[in-house]
Amino acid sequence: AKLSKVKDIVLAEMQKLSVEDVKQSDAREALRQRLISAISQIFPSKPDWEDPEPIRKVLFEEFVIQ
């Protein structure tokens, strides 16, 4: 159910980037941190599961620049 929200968050963050941003590793790292923060917001602040931080990493398989 949360997949569409996650996709929307990722697309919104990606639209903020320029081609130059994608080429810079520090900008990609900043994007990772923004995505972790934004996606974490859709989860409950006090979850029923053990781990309070369900998202630890964002991995990019590839960037396609158009």
N, CA, C and O atoms as a Tripos MOL2 file, in Angstrom:
@<TRIPOS>MOLECULE
protein
  264   263    66     0     0
PROTEIN
NO_CHARGES

@<TRIPOS>ATOM
      1 N           0.8160   -1.1900    0.0000 N.3       1 ALA1
      2 CA          0.0000    0.0000    0.0000 C.3       1 ALA1
      3 C           0.8680    1.2670    0.0000 C.2       1 ALA1
      4 O           0.4620    2.3060   -0.5200 O.2       1 ALA1
      5 N           2.0420    1.1690    0.5770 N.am      2 LYS2
      6 CA          2.9130    2.3380    0.6650 C.3       2 LYS2
      7 C           3.8090    2.4860   -0.5550 C.2       2 LYS2
      8 O           4.5000    3.4960   -0.6940 O.2       2 LYS2
      9 N           3.8080    1.5040   -1.4340 N.am      3 LEU3
     10 CA          4.6860    1.5420   -2.6010 C.3       3 LEU3
     11 C           4.4170    2.7540   -3.4810 C.2       3 LEU3
     12 O           5.3610    3.3830   -3.9600 O.2       3 LEU3
     13 N           3.1620    3.0930   -3.7020 N.am      4 SER4
     14 CA          2.8650    4.2540   -4.5450 C.3       4 SER4
     15 C           3.3510    5.5440   -3.8820 C.2       4 SER4
     16 O           3.7970    6.4570   -4.5780 O.2       4 SER4
     17 N           3.2760    5.6380   -2.5600 N.am      5 LYS5
     18 CA          3.7860    6.8080   -1.8480 C.3       5 LYS5
     19 C           5.3050    6.8930   -1.9870 C.2       5 LYS5
     20 O           5.8530    7.9750   -2.1970 O.2       5 LYS5
     21 N           5.9770    5.7600   -1.8710 N.am      6 VAL6
     22 CA          7.4360    5.7270   -2.0090 C.3       6 VAL6
     23 C           7.8370    6.1640   -3.4140 C.2       6 VAL6
     24 O           8.7620    6.9590   -3.5780 O.2       6 VAL6
     25 N           7.1510    5.6510   -4.4180 N.am      7 LYS7
     26 CA          7.4530    6.0370   -5.7960 C.3       7 LYS7
     27 C           7.2590    7.5350   -6.0010 C.2       7 LYS7
     28 O           8.0650    8.1830   -6.6700 O.2       7 LYS7
     29 N           6.2070    8.0760   -5.4350 N.am      8 ASP8
     30 CA          5.9330    9.5050   -5.5580 C.3       8 ASP8
     31 C           7.0390   10.3250   -4.8980 C.2       8 ASP8
     32 O           7.4820   11.3290   -5.4560 O.2       8 ASP8
     33 N           7.4800    9.9140   -3.7350 N.am      9 ILE9
     34 CA          8.5610   10.6090   -3.0340 C.3       9 ILE9
     35 C           9.8440   10.5770   -3.8560 C.2       9 ILE9
     36 O          10.5190   11.5950   -4.0040 O.2       9 ILE9
     37 N          10.1770    9.4010   -4.3900 N.am     10 VAL10
     38 CA         11.3990    9.2670   -5.1880 C.3      10 VAL10
     39 C          11.3220   10.1460   -6.4350 C.2      10 VAL10
     40 O          12.2790   10.8500   -6.7580 O.2      10 VAL10
     41 N          10.2060   10.1060   -7.1240 N.am     11 LEU11
     42 CA         10.0630   10.9330   -8.3260 C.3      11 LEU11
     43 C          10.1510   12.4240   -8.0110 C.2      11 LEU11
     44 O          10.7780   13.1810   -8.7520 O.2      11 LEU11
     45 N           9.5330   12.8390   -6.9280 N.am     12 ALA12
     46 CA          9.5740   14.2500   -6.5510 C.3      12 ALA12
     47 C          11.0080   14.6930   -6.2530 C.2      12 ALA12
     48 O          11.4170   15.7830   -6.6520 O.2      12 ALA12
     49 N          11.7590   13.8620   -5.5630 N.am     13 GLU13
     50 CA         13.1510   14.2050   -5.2530 C.3      13 GLU13
     51 C          14.0260   14.1810   -6.5080 C.2      13 GLU13
     52 O          14.9090   15.0230   -6.6680 O.2      13 GLU13
     53 N          13.7850   13.2350   -7.3800 N.am     14 MET14
     54 CA         14.5880   13.1300   -8.6030 C.3      14 MET14
     55 C          14.3430   14.3210   -9.5240 C.2      14 MET14
     56 O          15.2580   14.7600  -10.2210 O.2      14 MET14
     57 N          13.1340   14.8420   -9.5360 N.am     15 GLN15
     58 CA         12.8140   15.9730  -10.4010 C.3      15 GLN15
     59 C          13.5430   17.2470   -9.9740 C.2      15 GLN15
     60 O          13.6770   18.1820  -10.7620 O.2      15 GLN15
     61 N          14.0100   17.2800   -8.7360 N.am     16 LYS16
     62 CA         14.7360   18.4450   -8.2380 C.3      16 LYS16
     63 C          16.1890   18.4710   -8.7150 C.2      16 LYS16
     64 O          16.8700   19.4880   -8.5810 O.2      16 LYS16
     65 N          16.6600   17.3560   -9.2690 N.am     17 LEU17
     66 CA         18.0650   17.2330   -9.6540 C.3      17 LEU17
     67 C          18.3290   17.7200  -11.0690 C.2      17 LEU17
     68 O          17.4770   17.6250  -11.9530 O.2      17 LEU17
     69 N          19.5140   18.2380  -11.2540 N.am     18 SER18
     70 CA         19.9750   18.5740  -12.6040 C.3      18 SER18
     71 C          20.9020   17.4620  -13.0780 C.2      18 SER18
     72 O          21.2610   16.5760  -12.3030 O.2      18 SER18
     73 N          21.2850   17.5050  -14.3330 N.am     19 VAL19
     74 CA         22.2240   16.5240  -14.8860 C.3      19 VAL19
     75 C          23.5400   16.5990  -14.1230 C.2      19 VAL19
     76 O          24.1480   15.5700  -13.8290 O.2      19 VAL19
     77 N          23.9760   17.7920  -13.8060 N.am     20 GLU20
     78 CA         25.2350   17.9640  -13.0670 C.3      20 GLU20
     79 C          25.1460   17.3470  -11.6730 C.2      20 GLU20
     80 O          26.1200   16.7730  -11.1860 O.2      20 GLU20
     81 N          23.9830   17.4620  -11.0290 N.am     21 ASP21
     82 CA         23.8030   16.8580   -9.7120 C.3      21 ASP21
     83 C          23.9990   15.3520   -9.7680 C.2      21 ASP21
     84 O          24.6480   14.7730   -8.8960 O.2      21 ASP21
     85 N          23.4500   14.7290  -10.7730 N.am     22 VAL22
     86 CA         23.5200   13.2700  -10.9070 C.3      22 VAL22
     87 C          24.9630   12.8180  -11.0990 C.2      22 VAL22
     88 O          25.3340   11.7250  -10.6700 O.2      22 VAL22
     89 N          25.7680   13.6410  -11.7330 N.am     23 LYS23
     90 CA         27.1640   13.2840  -12.0080 C.3      23 LYS23
     91 C          28.0490   13.3960  -10.7610 C.2      23 LYS23
     92 O          29.1170   12.7870  -10.7100 O.2      23 LYS23
     93 N          27.6230   14.1570   -9.7720 N.am     24 GLN24
     94 CA         28.4410   14.3840   -8.5820 C.3      24 GLN24
     95 C          28.0960   13.3860   -7.4790 C.2      24 GLN24
     96 O          26.9330   13.2490   -7.0980 O.2      24 GLN24
     97 N          29.1060   12.6950   -6.9740 N.am     25 SER25
     98 CA         28.8540   11.6710   -5.9540 C.3      25 SER25
     99 C          28.3290   12.2780   -4.6530 C.2      25 SER25
    100 O          27.5100   11.6540   -3.9780 O.2      25 SER25
    101 N          28.7800   13.4740   -4.2870 N.am     26 ASP26
    102 CA         28.2760   14.0750   -3.0500 C.3      26 ASP26
    103 C          26.8060   14.4690   -3.1760 C.2      26 ASP26
    104 O          26.0660   14.4190   -2.1940 O.2      26 ASP26
    105 N          26.3840   14.8550   -4.3630 N.am     27 ALA27
    106 CA         24.9690   15.1740   -4.5870 C.3      27 ALA27
    107 C          24.1200   13.9010   -4.5320 C.2      27 ALA27
    108 O          22.9920   13.9240   -4.0380 O.2      27 ALA27
    109 N          24.6590   12.8020   -5.0360 N.am     28 ARG28
    110 CA         23.9280   11.5260   -4.9580 C.3      28 ARG28
    111 C          23.7980   11.0810   -3.5060 C.2      28 ARG28
    112 O          22.7660   10.5430   -3.1050 O.2      28 ARG28
    113 N          24.8370   11.3060   -2.7320 N.am     29 GLU29
    114 CA         24.7760   10.9430   -1.3070 C.3      29 GLU29
    115 C          23.7410   11.8020   -0.5820 C.2      29 GLU29
    116 O          22.9980   11.2980    0.2600 O.2      29 GLU29
    117 N          23.6880   13.0760   -0.9000 N.am     30 ALA30
    118 CA         22.6810   13.9580   -0.3090 C.3      30 ALA30
    119 C          21.2730   13.4970   -0.6980 C.2      30 ALA30
    120 O          20.3510   13.5380    0.1160 O.2      30 ALA30
    121 N          21.1200   13.0620   -1.9430 N.am     31 LEU31
    122 CA         19.8290   12.5340   -2.3980 C.3      31 LEU31
    123 C          19.4530   11.2990   -1.5920 C.2      31 LEU31
    124 O          18.3030   11.1560   -1.1750 O.2      31 LEU31
    125 N          20.4050   10.4130   -1.3720 N.am     32 ARG32
    126 CA         20.1390    9.2140   -0.5630 C.3      32 ARG32
    127 C          19.5980    9.6030    0.8070 C.2      32 ARG32
    128 O          18.6070    9.0420    1.2740 O.2      32 ARG32
    129 N          20.2460   10.5560    1.4400 N.am     33 GLN33
    130 CA         19.8280   10.9710    2.7780 C.3      33 GLN33
    131 C          18.4440   11.6210    2.7600 C.2      33 GLN33
    132 O          17.6380   11.3870    3.6610 O.2      33 GLN33
    133 N          18.1680   12.4310    1.7470 N.am     34 ARG34
    134 CA         16.8330   13.0450    1.6320 C.3      34 ARG34
    135 C          15.7630   11.9830    1.4210 C.2      34 ARG34
    136 O          14.6730   12.0760    1.9860 O.2      34 ARG34
    137 N          16.0730   10.9730    0.6080 N.am     35 LEU35
    138 CA         15.0970    9.9020    0.3680 C.3      35 LEU35
    139 C          14.8400    9.0980    1.6300 C.2      35 LEU35
    140 O          13.6920    8.7800    1.9390 O.2      35 LEU35
    141 N          15.8870    8.7680    2.3590 N.am     36 ILE36
    142 CA         15.7070    8.0260    3.6170 C.3      36 ILE36
    143 C          14.8130    8.8250    4.5640 C.2      36 ILE36
    144 O          13.8860    8.2800    5.1630 O.2      36 ILE36
    145 N          15.0950   10.0990    4.6900 N.am     37 SER37
    146 CA         14.3130   10.9500    5.5820 C.3      37 SER37
    147 C          12.8580   11.0570    5.1290 C.2      37 SER37
    148 O          11.9400   10.9220    5.9380 O.2      37 SER37
    149 N          12.6540   11.2980    3.8430 N.am     38 ALA38
    150 CA         11.2930   11.4770    3.3190 C.3      38 ALA38
    151 C          10.4840   10.1870    3.3840 C.2      38 ALA38
    152 O           9.3150   10.2110    3.7680 O.2      38 ALA38
    153 N          11.0820    9.0830    3.0190 N.am     39 ILE39
    154 CA         10.3550    7.8030    3.0280 C.3      39 ILE39
    155 C          10.0660    7.3670    4.4530 C.2      39 ILE39
    156 O           9.0140    6.7870    4.7230 O.2      39 ILE39
    157 N          10.9820    7.6380    5.3620 N.am     40 SER40
    158 CA         10.7650    7.2720    6.7700 C.3      40 SER40
    159 C           9.5390    7.9640    7.3510 C.2      40 SER40
    160 O           8.9240    7.4570    8.2890 O.2      40 SER40
    161 N           9.1800    9.1190    6.7970 N.am     41 GLN41
    162 CA          8.0300    9.8760    7.3000 C.3      41 GLN41
    163 C           6.6980    9.1630    7.0770 C.2      41 GLN41
    164 O           5.7230    9.4480    7.7730 O.2      41 GLN41
    165 N           6.6440    8.2360    6.1110 N.am     42 ILE42
    166 CA          5.3720    7.5490    5.8610 C.3      42 ILE42
    167 C           5.1710    6.3560    6.7970 C.2      42 ILE42
    168 O           4.0980    5.7530    6.8160 O.2      42 ILE42
    169 N           6.2010    6.0180    7.5710 N.am     43 PHE43
    170 CA          6.0790    4.9370    8.5420 C.3      43 PHE43
    171 C           5.6920    5.5200    9.8920 C.2      43 PHE43
    172 O           5.9670    6.6890   10.1660 O.2      43 PHE43
    173 N           5.0530    4.7110   10.7430 N.am     44 PRO44
    174 CA          4.6440    5.2220   12.0580 C.3      44 PRO44
    175 C           5.8610    5.6170   12.9070 C.2      44 PRO44
    176 O           6.9340    5.0270   12.7820 O.2      44 PRO44
    177 N           5.6770    6.6180   13.7670 N.am     45 SER45
    178 CA          6.7850    7.0450   14.6230 C.3      45 SER45
    179 C           7.0880    6.0160   15.7060 C.2      45 SER45
    180 O           8.2250    5.9080   16.1650 O.2      45 SER45
    181 N           6.0830    5.2720   16.1070 N.am     46 LYS46
    182 CA          6.2780    4.1870   17.0830 C.3      46 LYS46
    183 C           5.7500    2.8940   16.4540 C.2      46 LYS46
    184 O           4.6100    2.5010   16.7030 O.2      46 LYS46
    185 N           6.5810    2.2340   15.6400 N.am     47 PRO47
    186 CA          6.1120    1.0550   14.9160 C.3      47 PRO47
    187 C           5.8890   -0.1510   15.8260 C.2      47 PRO47
    188 O           6.4180   -0.2320   16.9340 O.2      47 PRO47
    189 N           5.0890   -1.0800   15.3160 N.am     48 ASP48
    190 CA          4.8120   -2.3200   16.0450 C.3      48 ASP48
    191 C           5.9840   -3.2900   15.9540 C.2      48 ASP48
    192 O           6.0890   -4.2150   16.7600 O.2      48 ASP48
    193 N           6.8680   -3.0840   14.9750 N.am     49 TRP49
    194 CA          7.9930   -3.9860   14.7910 C.3      49 TRP49
    195 C           9.1820   -3.5360   15.6290 C.2      49 TRP49
    196 O           9.2150   -2.4170   16.1410 O.2      49 TRP49
    197 N          10.1560   -4.4280   15.7590 N.am     50 GLU50
    198 CA         11.3200   -4.1970   16.6130 C.3      50 GLU50
    199 C          12.1950   -3.0300   16.1830 C.2      50 GLU50
    200 O          12.5750   -2.2010   17.0100 O.2      50 GLU50
    201 N          12.5130   -2.9580   14.9110 N.am     51 ASP51
    202 CA         13.4700   -1.9730   14.4220 C.3      51 ASP51
    203 C          12.7840   -0.6290   14.1860 C.2      51 ASP51
    204 O          11.9170   -0.5410   13.3160 O.2      51 ASP51
    205 N          13.1420    0.4210   14.9310 N.am     52 PRO52
    206 CA         12.5000    1.7200   14.7540 C.3      52 PRO52
    207 C          12.9500    2.4540   13.4880 C.2      52 PRO52
    208 O          12.3350    3.4490   13.1030 O.2      52 PRO52
    209 N          14.0170    1.9730   12.8340 N.am     53 GLU53
    210 CA         14.5160    2.5840   11.6020 C.3      53 GLU53
    211 C          14.4790    1.5540   10.4690 C.2      53 GLU53
    212 O          15.4880    0.9050   10.1940 O.2      53 GLU53
    213 N          13.3340    1.4000    9.8140 N.am     54 PRO54
    214 CA         13.2160    0.3570    8.7930 C.3      54 PRO54
    215 C          14.0160    0.6390    7.5250 C.2      54 PRO54
    216 O          14.2900   -0.2840    6.7580 O.2      54 PRO54
    217 N          14.3940    1.8860    7.2920 N.am     55 ILE55
    218 CA         15.1650    2.2180    6.0910 C.3      55 ILE55
    219 C          16.5500    2.6740    6.5250 C.2      55 ILE55
    220 O          16.7040    3.6750    7.2250 O.2      55 ILE55
    221 N          17.5410    1.9250    6.0990 N.am     56 ARG56
    222 CA         18.9170    2.2620    6.4550 C.3      56 ARG56
    223 C          19.7430    2.7080    5.2670 C.2      56 ARG56
    224 O          20.7340    3.4220    5.4200 O.2      56 ARG56
    225 N          19.3300    2.2820    4.0710 N.am     57 LYS57
    226 CA         20.1410    2.5160    2.8900 C.3      57 LYS57
    227 C          19.2700    2.6900    1.6670 C.2      57 LYS57
    228 O          18.2040    2.0850    1.5610 O.2      57 LYS57
    229 N          19.7240    3.5150    0.7470 N.am     58 VAL58
    230 CA         19.0880    3.6500   -0.5570 C.3      58 VAL58
    231 C          20.1610    3.3280   -1.5870 C.2      58 VAL58
    232 O          21.2310    3.9380   -1.5970 O.2      58 VAL58
    233 N          19.8710    2.3810   -2.4360 N.am     59 LEU59
    234 CA         20.8240    1.9660   -3.4590 C.3      59 LEU59
    235 C          20.2980    2.3530   -4.8350 C.2      59 LEU59
    236 O          19.1250    2.1490   -5.1450 O.2      59 LEU59
    237 N          21.1790    2.9120   -5.6520 N.am     60 PHE60
    238 CA         20.8260    3.2560   -7.0220 C.3      60 PHE60
    239 C          21.4680    2.2280   -7.9450 C.2      60 PHE60
    240 O          22.6880    2.0640   -7.9580 O.2      60 PHE60
    241 N          20.6510    1.5540   -8.6990 N.am     61 GLU61
    242 CA         21.1790    0.5860   -9.6630 C.3      61 GLU61
    243 C          21.7930    1.3050  -10.8490 C.2      61 GLU61
    244 O          22.8620    0.9340  -11.3340 O.2      61 GLU61
    245 N          21.0980    2.3460  -11.3140 N.am     62 GLU62
    246 CA         21.6220    3.1330  -12.4280 C.3      62 GLU62
    247 C          20.8850    4.4650  -12.4930 C.2      62 GLU62
    248 O          19.7880    4.6160  -11.9560 O.2      62 GLU62
    249 N          21.5100    5.4160  -13.1590 N.am     63 PHE63
    250 CA         20.8850    6.6900  -13.4450 C.3      63 PHE63
    251 C          20.7750    6.8010  -14.9470 C.2      63 PHE63
    252 O          21.7600    6.6030  -15.6580 O.2      63 PHE63
    253 N          19.5940    7.1150  -15.4380 N.am     64 VAL64
    254 CA         19.4050    7.3420  -16.8590 C.3      64 VAL64
    255 C          19.1480    8.8290  -17.0470 C.2      64 VAL64
    256 O          18.1800    9.3770  -16.5200 O.2      64 VAL64
    257 N          20.0140    9.4660  -17.7950 N.am     65 ILE65
    258 CA         19.8990   10.9010  -18.0050 C.3      65 ILE65
    259 C          19.3060   11.1510  -19.3690 C.2      65 ILE65
    260 O          19.8060   10.6490  -20.3760 O.2      65 ILE65
    261 N          18.2310   11.9350  -19.4030 N.am     66 GLN66
    262 CA         17.5830   12.2310  -20.6640 C.3      66 GLN66
    263 C          17.6680   13.7000  -20.9860 C.2      66 GLN66
    264 O          17.1690   14.1350  -22.0240 O.2      66 GLN66
@<TRIPOS>BOND
     1     1     2 1
     2     2     3 1
     3     3     4 2
     4     3     5 am
     5     5     6 1
     6     6     7 1
     7     7     8 2
     8     7     9 am
     9     9    10 1
    10    10    11 1
    11    11    12 2
    12    11    13 am
    13    13    14 1
    14    14    15 1
    15    15    16 2
    16    15    17 am
    17    17    18 1
    18    18    19 1
    19    19    20 2
    20    19    21 am
    21    21    22 1
    22    22    23 1
    23    23    24 2
    24    23    25 am
    25    25    26 1
    26    26    27 1
    27    27    28 2
    28    27    29 am
    29    29    30 1
    30    30    31 1
    31    31    32 2
    32    31    33 am
    33    33    34 1
    34    34    35 1
    35    35    36 2
    36    35    37 am
    37    37    38 1
    38    38    39 1
    39    39    40 2
    40    39    41 am
    41    41    42 1
    42    42    43 1
    43    43    44 2
    44    43    45 am
    45    45    46 1
    46    46    47 1
    47    47    48 2
    48    47    49 am
    49    49    50 1
    50    50    51 1
    51    51    52 2
    52    51    53 am
    53    53    54 1
    54    54    55 1
    55    55    56 2
    56    55    57 am
    57    57    58 1
    58    58    59 1
    59    59    60 2
    60    59    61 am
    61    61    62 1
    62    62    63 1
    63    63    64 2
    64    63    65 am
    65    65    66 1
    66    66    67 1
    67    67    68 2
    68    67    69 am
    69    69    70 1
    70    70    71 1
    71    71    72 2
    72    71    73 am
    73    73    74 1
    74    74    75 1
    75    75    76 2
    76    75    77 am
    77    77    78 1
    78    78    79 1
    79    79    80 2
    80    79    81 am
    81    81    82 1
    82    82    83 1
    83    83    84 2
    84    83    85 am
    85    85    86 1
    86    86    87 1
    87    87    88 2
    88    87    89 am
    89    89    90 1
    90    90    91 1
    91    91    92 2
    92    91    93 am
    93    93    94 1
    94    94    95 1
    95    95    96 2
    96    95    97 am
    97    97    98 1
    98    98    99 1
    99    99   100 2
   100    99   101 am
   101   101   102 1
   102   102   103 1
   103   103   104 2
   104   103   105 am
   105   105   106 1
   106   106   107 1
   107   107   108 2
   108   107   109 am
   109   109   110 1
   110   110   111 1
   111   111   112 2
   112   111   113 am
   113   113   114 1
   114   114   115 1
   115   115   116 2
   116   115   117 am
   117   117   118 1
   118   118   119 1
   119   119   120 2
   120   119   121 am
   121   121   122 1
   122   122   123 1
   123   123   124 2
   124   123   125 am
   125   125   126 1
   126   126   127 1
   127   127   128 2
   128   127   129 am
   129   129   130 1
   130   130   131 1
   131   131   132 2
   132   131   133 am
   133   133   134 1
   134   134   135 1
   135   135   136 2
   136   135   137 am
   137   137   138 1
   138   138   139 1
   139   139   140 2
   140   139   141 am
   141   141   142 1
   142   142   143 1
   143   143   144 2
   144   143   145 am
   145   145   146 1
   146   146   147 1
   147   147   148 2
   148   147   149 am
   149   149   150 1
   150   150   151 1
   151   151   152 2
   152   151   153 am
   153   153   154 1
   154   154   155 1
   155   155   156 2
   156   155   157 am
   157   157   158 1
   158   158   159 1
   159   159   160 2
   160   159   161 am
   161   161   162 1
   162   162   163 1
   163   163   164 2
   164   163   165 am
   165   165   166 1
   166   166   167 1
   167   167   168 2
   168   167   169 am
   169   169   170 1
   170   170   171 1
   171   171   172 2
   172   171   173 am
   173   173   174 1
   174   174   175 1
   175   175   176 2
   176   175   177 am
   177   177   178 1
   178   178   179 1
   179   179   180 2
   180   179   181 am
   181   181   182 1
   182   182   183 1
   183   183   184 2
   184   183   185 am
   185   185   186 1
   186   186   187 1
   187   187   188 2
   188   187   189 am
   189   189   190 1
   190   190   191 1
   191   191   192 2
   192   191   193 am
   193   193   194 1
   194   194   195 1
   195   195   196 2
   196   195   197 am
   197   197   198 1
   198   198   199 1
   199   199   200 2
   200   199   201 am
   201   201   202 1
   202   202   203 1
   203   203   204 2
   204   203   205 am
   205   205   206 1
   206   206   207 1
   207   207   208 2
   208   207   209 am
   209   209   210 1
   210   210   211 1
   211   211   212 2
   212   211   213 am
   213   213   214 1
   214   214   215 1
   215   215   216 2
   216   215   217 am
   217   217   218 1
   218   218   219 1
   219   219   220 2
   220   219   221 am
   221   221   222 1
   222   222   223 1
   223   223   224 2
   224   223   225 am
   225   225   226 1
   226   226   227 1
   227   227   228 2
   228   227   229 am
   229   229   230 1
   230   230   231 1
   231   231   232 2
   232   231   233 am
   233   233   234 1
   234   234   235 1
   235   235   236 2
   236   235   237 am
   237   237   238 1
   238   238   239 1
   239   239   240 2
   240   239   241 am
   241   241   242 1
   242   242   243 1
   243   243   244 2
   244   243   245 am
   245   245   246 1
   246   246   247 1
   247   247   248 2
   248   247   249 am
   249   249   250 1
   250   250   251 1
   251   251   252 2
   252   251   253 am
   253   253   254 1
   254   254   255 1
   255   255   256 2
   256   255   257 am
   257   257   258 1
   258   258   259 1
   259   259   260 2
   260   259   261 am
   261   261   262 1
   262   262   263 1
   263   263   264 2
@<TRIPOS>SUBSTRUCTURE
     1 ALA1         2 RESIDUE 1 A ALA
     2 LYS2         6 RESIDUE 1 A LYS
     3 LEU3        10 RESIDUE 1 A LEU
     4 SER4        14 RESIDUE 1 A SER
     5 LYS5        18 RESIDUE 1 A LYS
     6 VAL6        22 RESIDUE 1 A VAL
     7 LYS7        26 RESIDUE 1 A LYS
     8 ASP8        30 RESIDUE 1 A ASP
     9 ILE9        34 RESIDUE 1 A ILE
    10 VAL10       38 RESIDUE 1 A VAL
    11 LEU11       42 RESIDUE 1 A LEU
    12 ALA12       46 RESIDUE 1 A ALA
    13 GLU13       50 RESIDUE 1 A GLU
    14 MET14       54 RESIDUE 1 A MET
    15 GLN15       58 RESIDUE 1 A GLN
    16 LYS16       62 RESIDUE 1 A LYS
    17 LEU17       66 RESIDUE 1 A LEU
    18 SER18       70 RESIDUE 1 A SER
    19 VAL19       74 RESIDUE 1 A VAL
    20 GLU20       78 RESIDUE 1 A GLU
    21 ASP21       82 RESIDUE 1 A ASP
    22 VAL22       86 RESIDUE 1 A VAL
    23 LYS23       90 RESIDUE 1 A LYS
    24 GLN24       94 RESIDUE 1 A GLN
    25 SER25       98 RESIDUE 1 A SER
    26 ASP26      102 RESIDUE 1 A ASP
    27 ALA27      106 RESIDUE 1 A ALA
    28 ARG28      110 RESIDUE 1 A ARG
    29 GLU29      114 RESIDUE 1 A GLU
    30 ALA30      118 RESIDUE 1 A ALA
    31 LEU31      122 RESIDUE 1 A LEU
    32 ARG32      126 RESIDUE 1 A ARG
    33 GLN33      130 RESIDUE 1 A GLN
    34 ARG34      134 RESIDUE 1 A ARG
    35 LEU35      138 RESIDUE 1 A LEU
    36 ILE36      142 RESIDUE 1 A ILE
    37 SER37      146 RESIDUE 1 A SER
    38 ALA38      150 RESIDUE 1 A ALA
    39 ILE39      154 RESIDUE 1 A ILE
    40 SER40      158 RESIDUE 1 A SER
    41 GLN41      162 RESIDUE 1 A GLN
    42 ILE42      166 RESIDUE 1 A ILE
    43 PHE43      170 RESIDUE 1 A PHE
    44 PRO44      174 RESIDUE 1 A PRO
    45 SER45      178 RESIDUE 1 A SER
    46 LYS46      182 RESIDUE 1 A LYS
    47 PRO47      186 RESIDUE 1 A PRO
    48 ASP48      190 RESIDUE 1 A ASP
    49 TRP49      194 RESIDUE 1 A TRP
    50 GLU50      198 RESIDUE 1 A GLU
    51 ASP51      202 RESIDUE 1 A ASP
    52 PRO52      206 RESIDUE 1 A PRO
    53 GLU53      210 RESIDUE 1 A GLU
    54 PRO54      214 RESIDUE 1 A PRO
    55 ILE55      218 RESIDUE 1 A ILE
    56 ARG56      222 RESIDUE 1 A ARG
    57 LYS57      226 RESIDUE 1 A LYS
    58 VAL58      230 RESIDUE 1 A VAL
    59 LEU59      234 RESIDUE 1 A LEU
    60 PHE60      238 RESIDUE 1 A PHE
    61 GLU61      242 RESIDUE 1 A GLU
    62 GLU62      246 RESIDUE 1 A GLU
    63 PHE63      250 RESIDUE 1 A PHE
    64 VAL64      254 RESIDUE 1 A VAL
    65 ILE65      258 RESIDUE 1 A ILE
    66 GLN66      262 RESIDUE 1 A GLN
